[in-house]
């Protein structure tokens, strides 16, 4: 998917909003150290001290594997961080872990099961309501202090976080960067390599047409060279036992804490039922439709997917005695590794292309400017795009099948109402978003009670909300 030519390092100023974060900020710094095409100044901003990450970054850029150098500074002053920046990276969590737990636990008490709770469903809507005012503040600051900067958003819910940036500062050069499609490409590569006799040479890169919204994203076409890879997917799903019950696998993952692992069965089930391959992880895809969660956790385990518990989010989850826990890919670390390896995220590669250090084609979340004509103009959608010097041009994919397009349009409508509610602080509009969401199968009274409880529990980041009508 990537085509980038190596050039001399270009000097840039990069501001990281969320500079004290234990995941996104170290990821960006590690990828910058391995990049070799950019150098300059890296400014870390957070409302709490970013000094730990600043020291970590300095050590990374002195590392024997580092191919570049950045001067790392940190500040708690947003204006100082942004002034004159060429790029702004946003990787924040909208509130403490306890609020993330609220997003999962409160809906669960009302009978709404969520596998992740950070993108869609009542939990995703609750998280978005906290995120919108934060993104509004950042967008207004970017417009004032570095209006020509490109903004790379890693924050979830990505669609609504990116939409809030554009709503607050029309004309802002902001996009959302997500690794889910890259993971789906690796899964499809494994399938294609399994039929190596049918696809030669197997080393050629795979290209997928990408269409949808973040985490509810689909490959509508896939090829390696001249080979249509969907013919191989057809063979793959027809193999005996392909959709066998995965409960034992899921229960083992739940016991070890391998909450991110899955076998792509939901992705393939969507393909066999609708004609497009799910291009996000199964735990995300499952949340946008009611079918895979209809029979509770036991039904979800049948597909090899495990619910991510709130105890993991708050850091108190522990495996059963005698069980060796699985590694947590999001576990924070301030130790400089012996060897530097790429994270798999594409934000730094995107910045390189925008700085003029070679072209790049990859998936990205952008306002709909016709790349998906079946969805409303301006809605944040995920497709491939061409990144070039100071330019991102969306690439129109093969369209979604009709039924999938209808499902995605419903989610776009939920996003529109959620953004409107987050900007206006209006309970009734937020309730409409909750009721329209496919996971909400509650009475209007119970849905309203659930939303009131979510807003009350997270009120610290939801100031000025209007009271709900009786």
PLY file of the C-alpha trace (Angstrom):
ply
format ascii 1.0
element vertex 470
property float x
property float y
property float z
element edge 469
property int vertex1
property int vertex2
end_header
0.00 0.00 0.00
2.89 2.36 0.69
5.16 3.95 -1.89
7.64 6.37 -0.35
11.01 7.44 -1.72
13.87 8.20 0.66
15.02 11.81 0.69
17.04 14.10 2.91
15.52 14.91 6.29
13.26 17.96 6.27
13.19 20.25 9.30
9.71 20.57 10.82
8.00 21.54 14.05
5.63 18.90 15.43
3.32 19.59 18.38
1.88 16.61 20.25
-1.36 17.29 22.15
-1.43 14.57 24.78
2.31 14.83 25.30
2.14 13.20 28.73
0.22 10.19 27.38
1.77 6.79 27.97
0.85 5.26 24.60
0.41 7.62 21.64
3.22 10.03 22.45
5.90 7.29 22.80
4.58 5.64 19.62
5.01 8.87 17.65
8.50 9.47 19.03
9.66 5.93 18.29
8.37 6.10 14.71
10.00 9.51 14.24
13.31 8.11 15.43
13.10 5.39 12.78
11.83 7.71 10.04
15.03 9.38 8.81
13.10 11.81 6.61
12.15 14.41 9.22
14.07 16.30 11.89
13.55 19.47 13.89
11.58 20.29 17.03
9.09 18.11 18.88
6.89 19.96 21.38
4.93 17.92 23.91
1.81 19.56 25.36
-0.35 18.33 28.18
-2.14 19.87 31.14
0.10 17.76 33.36
3.86 17.48 33.06
5.20 15.87 29.89
8.74 15.80 31.28
8.86 11.98 31.50
8.01 11.59 27.82
10.41 14.39 26.91
13.27 12.53 28.59
12.13 9.30 26.91
12.13 11.03 23.53
15.62 12.45 24.02
16.87 8.94 24.80
15.14 7.55 21.70
16.74 10.11 19.41
20.18 9.26 20.88
19.51 5.54 20.38
21.88 3.60 18.11
18.92 2.66 15.89
17.70 6.24 15.52
17.95 7.64 12.01
17.18 11.26 12.84
17.24 13.82 15.60
14.63 16.04 17.20
14.97 18.60 19.93
12.30 17.65 22.46
10.57 20.23 24.67
7.48 20.08 26.83
4.95 22.66 28.00
1.59 23.04 29.70
0.84 26.11 27.55
-1.16 25.20 24.43
-0.35 28.43 22.59
3.37 27.90 23.13
3.13 24.33 21.84
1.22 25.24 18.69
2.75 28.52 17.60
4.18 28.05 14.10
3.86 24.25 14.13
3.91 22.39 10.82
2.12 19.34 12.22
-0.14 18.77 15.20
-0.65 15.24 16.52
-3.64 14.68 18.83
-3.65 11.51 20.92
-5.68 12.03 24.07
-8.05 10.16 26.33
-11.20 12.22 27.07
-11.11 11.87 30.82
-9.68 9.39 33.33
-9.98 5.63 33.06
-12.93 5.69 35.47
-14.97 7.50 32.79
-14.06 4.85 30.24
-15.30 2.28 32.77
-18.56 4.24 33.09
-19.02 3.97 29.31
-18.94 0.19 29.62
-20.49 -0.51 33.01
-23.50 1.80 32.99
-24.91 0.55 29.64
-24.24 -3.03 30.78
-26.49 -2.48 33.80
-29.24 -1.61 31.31
-28.55 -4.75 29.30
-26.38 -3.21 26.56
-23.27 -5.32 25.98
-20.32 -3.63 24.25
-17.06 -5.22 23.18
-14.95 -2.03 23.24
-17.18 0.95 24.03
-14.92 3.66 22.61
-16.45 4.22 19.15
-20.14 3.37 18.89
-23.04 2.21 21.05
-24.05 4.18 24.17
-20.49 4.02 25.47
-19.04 5.43 22.27
-21.64 8.20 22.27
-20.83 9.02 25.90
-17.12 9.17 25.08
-17.86 11.37 22.07
-19.85 13.85 24.16
-16.74 14.34 26.31
-14.43 14.47 23.28
-16.28 17.08 21.20
-15.62 20.08 23.53
-11.94 19.12 23.84
-11.53 18.87 20.06
-13.38 22.17 19.65
-10.83 23.86 21.90
-7.90 22.31 20.02
-9.31 23.22 16.60
-9.83 26.85 17.62
-6.27 26.99 18.97
-4.83 25.50 15.78
-6.78 28.05 13.70
-5.29 30.85 15.79
-1.68 29.74 16.25
-0.80 27.46 13.29
-3.58 27.65 10.69
-1.45 26.03 7.97
-0.56 22.99 10.08
-1.71 19.47 9.24
-3.53 17.82 12.15
-3.13 14.07 12.65
-5.83 12.72 14.96
-5.36 9.39 16.74
-8.12 10.00 19.30
-11.21 7.78 19.55
-14.00 7.96 18.72
-12.00 8.88 15.62
-14.88 9.78 13.34
-16.47 12.17 15.82
-13.18 13.58 17.09
-12.21 14.42 13.50
-15.69 15.75 12.74
-15.49 18.05 15.78
-12.21 19.51 14.51
-13.75 20.36 11.14
-16.98 21.70 12.68
-15.08 24.04 15.00
-12.60 25.31 12.40
-13.89 24.96 8.82
-10.91 24.65 6.51
-8.71 22.96 9.10
-6.33 20.43 7.53
-7.23 17.55 9.85
-7.60 13.82 9.28
-7.91 10.67 11.36
-5.25 7.95 11.21
-6.16 4.37 12.22
-4.25 1.07 12.09
-7.24 -1.27 11.74
-7.07 -1.48 7.94
-3.36 -2.34 8.11
-4.20 -5.25 10.42
-6.94 -6.39 8.01
-4.40 -6.25 5.17
-2.13 -8.58 7.14
-5.01 -11.02 7.66
-5.82 -11.00 3.96
-2.13 -11.44 3.14
-2.08 -14.58 5.29
-5.09 -15.95 3.41
-3.53 -15.16 0.03
-0.19 -16.67 1.05
-2.06 -19.84 2.02
-2.95 -20.20 -1.63
0.52 -19.33 -2.90
0.09 -21.65 -5.87
-2.79 -19.45 -7.04
-1.04 -16.11 -6.57
2.43 -15.59 -7.95
4.57 -13.84 -7.00
3.25 -13.93 -3.43
5.57 -11.08 -2.37
3.60 -8.45 -4.27
1.75 -5.96 -2.06
-1.99 -6.28 -1.55
-4.29 -3.41 -2.46
-7.77 -3.09 -0.98
-10.50 -0.60 -1.89
-11.59 0.84 1.48
-15.07 2.22 2.17
-17.05 3.01 5.33
-16.56 4.83 8.58
-13.83 4.23 11.15
-14.03 0.79 12.77
-17.00 -0.08 10.52
-14.81 -0.19 7.44
-14.94 -2.59 4.50
-12.79 -3.79 1.63
-15.04 -3.65 -1.41
-12.29 -5.01 -3.68
-8.91 -6.62 -3.08
-6.15 -7.61 -5.45
-2.53 -8.66 -5.60
-1.18 -7.77 -8.99
-3.80 -8.99 -11.49
-5.35 -11.49 -9.05
-8.78 -10.80 -7.58
-8.23 -11.87 -3.97
-11.94 -12.20 -3.27
-11.85 -15.42 -5.32
-9.43 -16.72 -2.67
-11.64 -15.45 0.15
-14.51 -17.39 -1.44
-12.39 -20.55 -1.29
-11.29 -19.75 2.24
-14.80 -19.40 3.67
-16.02 -22.58 1.94
-13.44 -24.75 3.66
-14.94 -27.25 6.12
-15.11 -25.95 9.68
-14.29 -22.36 8.72
-17.16 -20.99 10.81
-16.97 -23.57 13.59
-17.80 -22.51 17.14
-14.82 -20.66 18.67
-15.99 -20.67 22.29
-12.97 -22.60 23.64
-10.57 -20.21 21.89
-12.44 -17.15 23.21
-12.60 -18.44 26.77
-8.86 -19.12 26.74
-8.25 -15.56 25.50
-10.53 -14.16 28.20
-8.65 -16.08 30.91
-5.25 -14.85 29.65
-6.38 -11.30 28.93
-5.86 -11.61 25.16
-8.82 -9.31 24.60
-7.55 -8.04 21.25
-7.13 -11.47 19.63
-9.67 -12.87 17.18
-9.79 -15.03 14.04
-11.54 -12.64 11.69
-14.74 -14.70 11.53
-17.02 -11.68 11.84
-15.12 -9.97 9.04
-15.61 -13.03 6.85
-19.24 -13.50 7.91
-19.98 -9.96 6.78
-18.34 -10.84 3.47
-20.41 -13.98 2.93
-23.65 -12.23 3.97
-23.14 -8.82 2.31
-20.32 -9.07 -0.24
-17.63 -6.86 1.31
-14.86 -7.92 3.68
-14.78 -6.31 7.11
-11.57 -4.24 7.25
-11.47 -3.63 11.00
-11.02 -5.95 13.96
-13.94 -8.21 14.84
-14.36 -6.63 18.27
-15.01 -3.27 16.58
-17.16 -4.59 13.72
-19.45 -6.43 16.15
-20.48 -3.22 17.91
-22.04 -1.56 14.87
-24.72 -4.19 14.35
-26.87 -6.07 16.89
-26.46 -9.60 15.54
-23.15 -10.70 17.06
-24.03 -9.38 20.53
-27.66 -10.57 20.55
-26.91 -13.71 22.61
-24.62 -12.02 25.13
-21.03 -12.98 25.80
-21.68 -16.65 25.08
-22.92 -15.76 21.61
-19.94 -13.48 21.07
-17.54 -16.25 22.11
-19.01 -18.40 19.35
-17.30 -15.97 16.94
-14.00 -16.05 18.84
-14.38 -12.52 20.23
-13.98 -11.43 23.85
-15.43 -8.39 25.62
-12.78 -5.95 26.84
-13.71 -5.49 30.52
-13.74 -2.17 32.33
-11.31 -3.67 34.87
-8.66 -3.72 32.14
-9.31 -0.05 31.36
-8.89 0.91 35.01
-5.79 -1.26 35.44
-7.18 -3.68 38.03
-7.77 -6.75 35.82
-5.80 -9.81 36.88
-5.69 -13.31 35.35
-6.89 -16.33 37.28
-4.28 -17.93 39.57
-1.78 -19.97 37.60
-2.68 -18.36 34.27
0.12 -16.60 32.42
-1.30 -13.28 31.15
-1.06 -12.33 27.50
0.99 -9.24 26.65
-1.05 -6.04 26.57
-0.29 -4.13 23.34
-1.38 -0.88 25.00
0.68 -1.33 28.16
2.67 1.84 28.87
6.42 1.70 29.19
9.03 4.37 29.80
11.95 1.97 29.31
14.04 2.57 26.21
14.04 -0.74 24.27
17.24 -2.44 23.21
16.09 -2.31 19.58
13.68 0.19 18.02
10.89 -1.30 15.92
8.08 0.42 13.98
4.73 0.67 15.73
2.58 -0.13 12.70
0.86 3.26 12.95
1.04 5.45 9.85
0.88 8.97 11.26
4.61 9.59 10.86
4.62 8.17 7.32
1.71 10.49 6.51
3.61 13.48 7.89
6.66 12.52 5.81
4.58 12.49 2.63
2.92 15.82 3.50
6.39 17.31 4.10
7.35 16.33 0.56
9.41 13.24 1.42
7.74 10.90 -1.08
4.16 9.92 -1.95
2.00 7.61 0.14
-1.30 5.82 -0.48
-3.09 4.64 2.63
-6.44 4.66 4.42
-7.51 7.86 6.17
-10.57 9.51 7.73
-11.60 12.69 5.88
-14.75 14.73 5.17
-16.75 13.22 2.34
-16.06 15.29 -0.77
-17.53 12.78 -3.19
-15.30 9.78 -2.51
-18.41 8.04 -1.12
-21.32 9.54 -3.09
-23.89 7.33 -1.33
-23.14 9.08 1.99
-23.85 12.72 2.98
-21.34 15.39 1.91
-19.06 16.47 4.74
-19.55 13.31 6.80
-16.23 11.87 8.02
-15.65 8.69 6.04
-12.74 6.26 5.72
-11.28 5.49 2.30
-7.84 5.35 0.77
-6.15 8.63 -0.12
-3.04 9.88 -1.87
-0.68 11.80 0.41
1.70 14.19 -1.36
3.48 17.42 -0.49
0.95 19.53 1.46
-1.92 17.56 -0.10
-4.30 14.72 0.78
-6.59 13.56 -2.01
-9.25 10.96 -1.20
-9.54 8.02 -3.60
-13.04 6.82 -4.47
-13.42 3.07 -3.80
-15.63 0.52 -5.45
-18.98 1.34 -3.78
-20.35 -0.55 -0.82
-23.02 -3.16 -1.54
-26.49 -1.66 -1.10
-27.31 -3.31 2.24
-23.97 -2.35 3.79
-24.38 1.19 2.52
-27.70 1.38 4.37
-26.05 0.17 7.59
-23.23 2.71 7.27
-25.70 5.54 6.54
-27.47 4.79 9.80
-24.17 5.12 11.67
-23.45 8.39 9.85
-26.82 9.68 11.10
-25.91 8.66 14.66
-22.61 10.54 14.26
-24.40 13.66 12.99
-26.77 13.73 15.96
-23.97 13.01 18.45
-21.82 15.83 17.08
-24.80 18.18 17.22
-25.53 17.15 20.82
-21.88 17.53 21.86
-21.70 21.05 20.43
-25.09 22.21 21.74
-25.02 20.25 25.05
-28.59 19.18 24.35
-29.90 16.08 26.11
-32.77 15.42 23.72
-30.49 15.37 20.68
-28.09 13.03 22.49
-30.99 10.75 23.36
-32.02 10.63 19.70
-28.50 9.49 18.84
-28.64 6.77 21.51
-32.06 5.54 20.33
-30.94 5.46 16.69
-27.80 3.47 17.52
-28.24 -0.21 16.52
-27.07 -1.52 19.91
-29.81 0.31 21.82
-32.89 -1.89 22.06
-34.27 -0.21 25.17
-37.53 1.57 25.78
-37.27 5.34 25.43
-37.64 5.77 29.21
-34.84 3.31 30.00
-32.61 4.78 27.31
-33.17 8.25 28.76
-32.40 6.99 32.28
-29.18 5.38 31.01
-28.10 8.57 29.26
-28.83 10.67 32.35
-26.69 8.31 34.40
-23.82 8.49 31.90
-23.92 12.29 31.86
-24.09 12.49 35.63
-21.20 10.04 36.09
-19.02 11.98 33.63
-20.25 15.46 34.52
-16.73 16.72 35.24
-16.09 16.85 31.47
-19.66 17.77 30.51
-20.23 21.28 31.86
-23.22 23.33 30.83
-25.51 20.53 29.74
-29.20 21.41 29.56
-31.56 19.45 31.78
-33.61 16.76 30.09
-37.31 17.34 29.62
-39.46 15.17 31.90
0 1
1 2
2 3
3 4
4 5
5 6
6 7
7 8
8 9
9 10
10 11
11 12
12 13
13 14
14 15
15 16
16 17
17 18
18 19
19 20
20 21
21 22
22 23
23 24
24 25
25 26
26 27
27 28
28 29
29 30
30 31
31 32
32 33
33 34
34 35
35 36
36 37
37 38
38 39
39 40
40 41
41 42
42 43
43 44
44 45
45 46
46 47
47 48
48 49
49 50
50 51
51 52
52 53
53 54
54 55
55 56
56 57
57 58
58 59
59 60
60 61
61 62
62 63
63 64
64 65
65 66
66 67
67 68
68 69
69 70
70 71
71 72
72 73
73 74
74 75
75 76
76 77
77 78
78 79
79 80
80 81
81 82
82 83
83 84
84 85
85 86
86 87
87 88
88 89
89 90
90 91
91 92
92 93
93 94
94 95
95 96
96 97
97 98
98 99
99 100
100 101
101 102
102 103
103 104
104 105
105 106
106 107
107 108
108 109
109 110
110 111
111 112
112 113
113 114
114 115
115 116
116 117
117 118
118 119
119 120
120 121
121 122
122 123
123 124
124 125
125 126
126 127
127 128
128 129
129 130
130 131
131 132
132 133
133 134
134 135
135 136
136 137
137 138
138 139
139 140
140 141
141 142
142 143
143 144
144 145
145 146
146 147
147 148
148 149
149 150
150 151
151 152
152 153
153 154
154 155
155 156
156 157
157 158
158 159
159 160
160 161
161 162
162 163
163 164
164 165
165 166
166 167
167 168
168 169
169 170
170 171
171 172
172 173
173 174
174 175
175 176
176 177
177 178
178 179
179 180
180 181
181 182
182 183
183 184
184 185
185 186
186 187
187 188
188 189
189 190
190 191
191 192
192 193
193 194
194 195
195 196
196 197
197 198
198 199
199 200
200 201
201 202
202 203
203 204
204 205
205 206
206 207
207 208
208 209
209 210
210 211
211 212
212 213
213 214
214 215
215 216
216 217
217 218
218 219
219 220
220 221
221 222
222 223
223 224
224 225
225 226
226 227
227 228
228 229
229 230
230 231
231 232
232 233
233 234
234 235
235 236
236 237
237 238
238 239
239 240
240 241
241 242
242 243
243 244
244 245
245 246
246 247
247 248
248 249
249 250
250 251
251 252
252 253
253 254
254 255
255 256
256 257
257 258
258 259
259 260
260 261
261 262
262 263
263 264
264 265
265 266
266 267
267 268
268 269
269 270
270 271
271 272
272 273
273 274
274 275
275 276
276 277
277 278
278 279
279 280
280 281
281 282
282 283
283 284
284 285
285 286
286 287
287 288
288 289
289 290
290 291
291 292
292 293
293 294
294 295
295 296
296 297
297 298
298 299
299 300
300 301
301 302
302 303
303 304
304 305
305 306
306 307
307 308
308 309
309 310
310 311
311 312
312 313
313 314
314 315
315 316
316 317
317 318
318 319
319 320
320 321
321 322
322 323
323 324
324 325
325 326
326 327
327 328
328 329
329 330
330 331
331 332
332 333
333 334
334 335
335 336
336 337
337 338
338 339
339 340
340 341
341 342
342 343
343 344
344 345
345 346
346 347
347 348
348 349
349 350
350 351
351 352
352 353
353 354
354 355
355 356
356 357
357 358
358 359
359 360
360 361
361 362
362 363
363 364
364 365
365 366
366 367
367 368
368 369
369 370
370 371
371 372
372 373
373 374
374 375
375 376
376 377
377 378
378 379
379 380
380 381
381 382
382 383
383 384
384 385
385 386
386 387
387 388
388 389
389 390
390 391
391 392
392 393
393 394
394 395
395 396
396 397
397 398
398 399
399 400
400 401
401 402
402 403
403 404
404 405
405 406
406 407
407 408
408 409
409 410
410 411
411 412
412 413
413 414
414 415
415 416
416 417
417 418
418 419
419 420
420 421
421 422
422 423
423 424
424 425
425 426
426 427
427 428
428 429
429 430
430 431
431 432
432 433
433 434
434 435
435 436
436 437
437 438
438 439
439 440
440 441
441 442
442 443
443 444
444 445
445 446
446 447
447 448
448 449
449 450
450 451
451 452
452 453
453 454
454 455
455 456
456 457
457 458
458 459
459 460
460 461
461 462
462 463
463 464
464 465
465 466
466 467
467 468
468 469
